[in-house]
Amino acid sequence: MFAKRQSCYCAFCKSTKKVYKRKHLSFFEVIVMMLFSTLTTYLIWAPFDPRGLMILFLLLGTGEVFYRLRWRQSVICTNCGFDPVIYVQNPELAGQKIKDFLEMRKDDPRFLLKPKLNLPVRRVLVDPFELQKSDLQQSLNQRTGQLKLGVDSSADASSKISLRA
């Protein structure tokens, strides 16, 4: 019930990290701030005074700002620099921040003894008709050893291929 952090995985490098559960003040904390502002108001101005509401709003505002900043810092991965909040808004900017972090990580001695990152690999599927004629011939010759490929260069997207033995 009182656990403030939970364990989760980074969406990019899949390493474990601890993230704060709440990014806003809880009801209990608001009540405590109200009691504190009431006590402070009573100590400064003997009866209840409307200026005590300024103390309450100041406490609530600063508490909320610090809770948000704490949550925001805990979401960013310390191993790869991935920030899911920025990724939702702008994936290209998030990718650039990861590249910058990894460049900084290479030169930083704090990361020398840390385990190697499990970074994702981008696999690109290549359409065989988009390959050049020589690349296509080499790949087929390596696989079969006997077939030779002739590609009709005047064909459109449907590309006519003829196989000769």
Secondary structure, DSSP 8 states (H G I E B T S, - for coil): ----EEEEE-TTT--EEEEES-SS--HHHHHHHHHHHHHHHHHHSSS--THHHHHHHHHHHHHHHHHHHHHHHHHS-TTT---HHHHHH-HHHHHHHHHHHHHHHHH-GGGTTS-------------GGGS-HHHHHHHHHHHHSS-EEEE-TT--TT--EEEE-
